[in-house]
Amino acid sequence: MLSTTRVVFRGPRQASIEEVPLSKPGKGQVLIRSICSLISTGTELTAYSGDFPPDSVWARYVRYPWVPGYSNVGEVIACGPEVDTVHEGQHVVSYGPHASLVLQDASGTWPIPNGVSDEQASFMVLSTIALGGVRLAQIAFGEAIVVVGAGLVGQFAMQYARFSGGWPVIAIDLAESRLATARTHGATHTLVGGRPESADEIRALTKGRLADIAIDATGNPQVIPSLFRFVRRRGRVILLGSPRGKTEVDFHDQVHTLGLQIIGAHNSVHPVHETPYNVWTQTRDGELFLDLLAAKQIIVSDLITHRYPWREAPAAYDMLLSDRTQAMGVLLDWQC
């Protein structure tokens, strides 16, 4: 009988390691031996902290005991029947959790191309989340972009906004260390957040026009109303971070009279299947990210700030909960 060792949240602020049985791969499935996995500091810290309303979608999604992780990289060690997209010995990235062995549908794995390291590939899922939001923004060449929140998703949003023709791309965050990283990840200008003069600074950087698009990558419900002050009339506000709780908005004054568009950009809004009207599924966006990495057109290596042996996963979550601004990419090593 197979078994896997995995991270589990038994309750708020209760991370531990457990061993559970695992079946052999069935039809269309592959068994993956993990190499590393990337912590999603937004989703996973929300689940770890338990800081979400009890009557929310968060509460229906996070049911303890809860198994975290959706950015797994490993080696395929066995294939079930009717698997022809990957093969044994191949390194793949998947939505698998933080676990030593992962059983995954082959259709939900991405082969890692030559020239891309396992650690680099671990950023694929977070990258597709950001790219989905940037696609929904429908950036026209030369439009001014503000990205509020310079964590991992915000850093990718900046790079993709620049790829899409955004100019200028203005990053806002409370942490100077994150703003320094933003300046190498697509931001043309950076501003320290939480100050009433931010809107005036954005106006000055955009020749008095304000931004065309503001992207929230914080997930902080108290931050969202500030984005309405950063955009011009008929501007767009993209909710890329996953808010945790209610936001108070005067829709007449802050949205209605300005003709603003508010667009939710959860990763689930990717189309399930390619169609002639929208080809950009999660599969296509994941392939694109890996291709850009292989072509050295996107930067991720400098986003890794911490590496923890898998046994120390609880300490990694405690570190992030105490001050997530000190970290960016936090990897769990499953080979040690």
C-alpha positions in Angstrom: 0.0 0.0 0.0 1.3 3.4 -1.0 1.4 6.3 1.4 2.2 10.0 1.2 3.4 12.5 3.8 1.6 15.8 3.5 1.0 19.2 5.2 -2.4 19.6 6.9 -4.1 22.4 8.7 -6.1 20.8 11.6 -7.6 24.1 12.5 -6.7 27.8 12.5 -2.9 28.2 13.2 -2.5 24.4 13.5 -0.2 23.2 10.8 1.2 19.7 11.1 2.6 16.8 9.0 0.6 13.6 8.5 1.0 10.3 6.6 -2.0 9.0 4.7 -2.6 6.1 2.3 -2.5 6.7 -1.4 -3.9 4.6 -4.2 -2.0 3.6 -7.4 -2.7 5.7 -10.5 -5.9 4.8 -12.3 -7.1 5.6 -15.8 -5.7 8.9 -16.9 -3.7 9.5 -13.7 0.0 9.8 -12.9 1.9 9.4 -9.6 4.4 12.2 -8.9 7.3 12.2 -6.5 7.5 15.8 -5.2 10.7 17.8 -5.6 9.5 21.2 -4.3 6.2 23.1 -3.8 5.5 26.8 -3.5 3.4 28.3 -0.7 0.6 30.6 -1.9 0.9 33.2 0.7 -2.5 34.6 0.0 -4.8 31.6 -0.1 -2.9 29.4 2.3 -2.3 32.1 4.9 -6.0 32.9 4.8 -6.8 29.3 5.5 -4.0 28.9 8.1 -5.1 32.0 10.0 -8.8 31.2 9.8 -9.3 35.0 9.2 -12.4 34.9 7.1 -16.2 35.4 7.8 -17.9 32.2 9.0 -20.7 32.6 6.4 -18.5 33.3 3.4 -17.4 31.2 0.4 -14.0 31.0 2.2 -15.7 29.1 5.0 -17.2 26.6 2.5 -13.8 26.2 0.8 -11.7 25.9 3.9 -13.0 23.0 6.0 -10.6 21.7 8.6 -8.7 19.5 8.4 -7.6 21.2 5.2 -4.8 20.2 2.9 -2.9 23.3 1.5 -1.0 23.7 -1.7 -1.6 23.9 -5.4 1.9 24.6 -6.8 3.7 21.3 -6.9 6.7 20.2 -8.9 7.9 16.6 -9.1 8.9 13.6 -11.2 6.4 11.3 -12.7 7.2 7.8 -11.3 4.1 5.9 -12.6 1.4 6.3 -15.2 -2.0 4.7 -15.2 -3.8 3.4 -18.3 -4.5 5.8 -21.2 -1.8 8.4 -20.3 0.0 9.7 -23.3 0.8 13.3 -22.5 3.5 12.7 -20.0 5.8 9.8 -19.2 7.8 8.2 -16.4 10.9 10.2 -15.5 9.5 13.5 -16.7 9.4 16.5 -14.4 6.0 18.2 -14.3 4.3 21.1 -12.5 0.7 20.5 -11.2 -2.0 21.7 -8.9 -0.9 19.0 -6.4 -0.7 19.8 -2.7 2.3 20.0 -0.3 2.9 16.3 -0.2 5.8 13.8 -0.8 3.7 11.8 -3.4 0.9 13.3 -5.5 -1.8 11.4 -7.4 -2.9 13.7 -10.3 -4.9 13.6 -13.5 -2.4 13.7 -16.3 -4.6 16.4 -17.9 -3.7 18.6 -15.0 0.0 18.4 -15.3 2.4 20.6 -17.4 5.7 19.1 -18.6 8.7 21.3 -17.7 10.6 22.4 -20.8 14.4 22.2 -21.1 16.2 25.1 -19.6 13.5 25.7 -16.9 14.4 24.6 -13.4 12.1 22.9 -11.0 12.0 25.9 -8.7 11.2 28.3 -11.5 8.4 26.1 -12.7 6.8 26.1 -9.2 5.6 29.7 -9.9 3.4 28.6 -12.8 0.0 28.5 -11.0 0.4 31.9 -9.3 1.6 33.3 -12.7 -1.6 32.1 -14.4 -3.7 33.7 -11.7 -2.1 37.0 -12.4 -2.3 36.6 -16.2 -6.0 35.8 -16.0 -6.6 39.1 -14.3 -4.5 41.0 -16.8 -6.4 39.4 -19.7 -9.7 40.5 -18.1 -8.3 44.1 -17.9 -8.0 44.2 -21.7 -5.1 46.6 -21.6 -4.7 48.7 -24.7 -1.2 49.8 -25.7 -0.2 52.9 -23.7 -2.8 52.6 -20.9 -1.7 53.6 -17.4 -1.8 50.8 -14.9 -1.7 50.8 -11.1 -1.0 47.6 -9.2 -1.8 47.7 -5.5 0.0 45.0 -3.7 3.5 43.8 -4.7 3.4 40.2 -3.5 3.9 37.4 -5.9 0.6 37.8 -7.8 1.2 41.6 -8.0 4.7 41.1 -9.3 3.5 38.8 -12.1 0.6 41.3 -12.8 3.2 44.0 -13.3 5.3 41.9 -15.8 2.2 40.9 -17.8 0.9 44.5 -17.8 4.1 45.6 -19.4 4.0 42.8 -21.9 0.5 43.9 -22.8 1.6 47.5 -23.5 0.8 49.1 -20.2 2.7 52.4 -19.6 3.3 53.6 -17.0 3.0 50.7 -14.6 2.8 52.0 -11.0 3.3 49.7 -8.1 2.0 50.5 -4.6 2.9 48.6 -1.5 3.6 49.3 2.2 7.0 47.4 2.1 10.0 49.0 0.5 11.6 45.6 -0.1 8.7 44.6 -2.2 8.8 47.9 -4.1 12.5 47.3 -4.8 11.6 44.0 -6.4 8.7 45.6 -8.3 11.2 47.9 -10.0 12.8 44.8 -11.6 9.5 43.2 -12.4 7.8 45.6 -14.7 7.0 48.6 -12.5 8.0 51.9 -14.0 7.3 53.8 -10.8 6.7 52.8 -7.2 4.8 54.5 -4.4 4.5 53.7 -0.7 0.9 52.8 0.1 -1.5 53.8 2.8 -1.1 57.6 2.2 -3.8 60.1 1.2 -1.6 61.7 -1.4 -1.3 58.5 -3.5 -4.0 59.7 -5.9 -2.3 63.0 -6.4 1.0 61.2 -7.1 -0.7 58.9 -9.7 -2.3 62.0 -11.3 1.2 63.6 -11.6 2.7 60.4 -13.1 -0.1 60.2 -15.7 0.0 63.8 -16.9 -3.2 64.6 -14.9 -5.3 61.8 -16.3 -5.1 59.2 -13.5 -4.8 55.5 -14.3 -6.9 53.7 -16.9 -6.8 50.5 -14.9 -6.2 49.7 -11.2 -5.5 46.1 -10.1 -5.9 45.0 -6.5 -3.5 42.2 -5.7 -3.8 42.6 -1.9 -7.1 40.8 -1.1 -7.5 43.3 1.7 -11.2 44.4 1.7 -10.2 47.7 3.4 -7.8 48.6 0.5 -10.2 48.1 -2.4 -12.1 51.5 -2.0 -8.8 53.4 -2.5 -8.5 52.0 -6.0 -11.6 53.9 -7.1 -9.6 57.1 -6.5 -6.7 56.0 -8.7 -8.6 55.6 -12.0 -10.1 58.1 -14.5 -13.8 58.3 -15.4 -14.8 55.1 -17.2 -11.7 53.4 -15.8 -11.5 49.7 -14.8 -10.8 48.2 -11.4 -9.7 44.6 -11.4 -10.1 42.5 -8.2 -7.3 40.1 -8.6 -6.6 39.4 -4.9 -9.2 37.3 -3.1 -10.8 39.6 -0.6 -11.4 38.3 3.0 -14.5 39.9 4.2 -16.8 42.8 3.4 -15.9 46.1 1.7 -17.9 49.2 2.4 -18.5 51.2 -0.9 -20.6 54.2 -1.7 -21.5 53.0 -5.2 -23.1 56.2 -6.2 -20.2 58.5 -5.4 -17.3 56.1 -5.9 -18.5 54.0 -8.9 -21.8 55.0 -10.5 -21.1 58.7 -11.1 -17.7 57.9 -12.6 -18.9 55.1 -14.8 -16.3 52.7 -13.4 -16.1 49.0 -14.3 -15.4 46.5 -11.5 -14.2 43.1 -12.7 -13.7 40.0 -10.6 -10.6 38.1 -11.6 -10.6 34.8 -9.7 -8.6 32.1 -11.3 -11.8 30.0 -11.8 -13.0 32.5 -14.5 -10.6 31.0 -17.0 -12.6 29.1 -19.6 -12.7 25.3 -19.1 -12.3 24.6 -22.8 -10.7 26.5 -25.7 -13.2 28.0 -28.1 -12.7 30.3 -31.1 -13.9 33.2 -28.8 -11.5 32.5 -25.9 -8.6 30.2 -26.2 -6.9 31.2 -23.0 -7.6 28.3 -20.6 -5.5 27.7 -17.5 -3.7 25.0 -19.6 -2.8 27.5 -22.3 -1.7 30.2 -19.8 0.4 27.7 -18.0 2.1 26.6 -21.2 2.7 30.2 -22.1 4.4 30.9 -18.7 6.7 27.9 -19.1 7.6 29.0 -22.7 8.4 32.5 -21.5 10.6 31.1 -18.8 12.4 28.9 -21.3 12.9 31.9 -23.5 14.1 34.0 -20.5 11.4 36.6 -21.1 10.1 36.4 -17.6 11.9 36.7 -14.2 11.2 34.5 -11.2 14.6 33.4 -9.8 14.9 36.5 -7.7 11.4 36.0 -6.2 12.6 33.1 -4.1 13.4 34.3 -0.6 13.0 31.3 1.6 13.5 27.5 1.4 12.3 25.2 4.1 12.7 21.4 4.5 9.2 19.9 4.3 9.4 18.8 8.0 9.6 22.5 8.9 6.5 23.5 7.0 4.7 24.6 10.3 7.6 27.0 11.0 7.2 28.4 7.4 3.6 29.3 8.0 4.3 30.9 11.4 7.0 33.0 9.8 4.6 34.2 7.1 1.8 34.9 9.5 4.1 37.0 11.7 5.1 39.2 8.8 4.6 38.2 5.2 6.3 41.3 3.9 9.7 39.8 4.8 9.1 37.0 2.3 8.2 36.5 -1.3 8.6 33.0 -2.8 8.6 30.4 0.0 9.5 26.9 -1.2 9.1 23.5 0.6 11.9 21.1 -0.3 10.7 17.5 -0.5 14.1 15.9 -1.4 15.8 16.5 2.0 
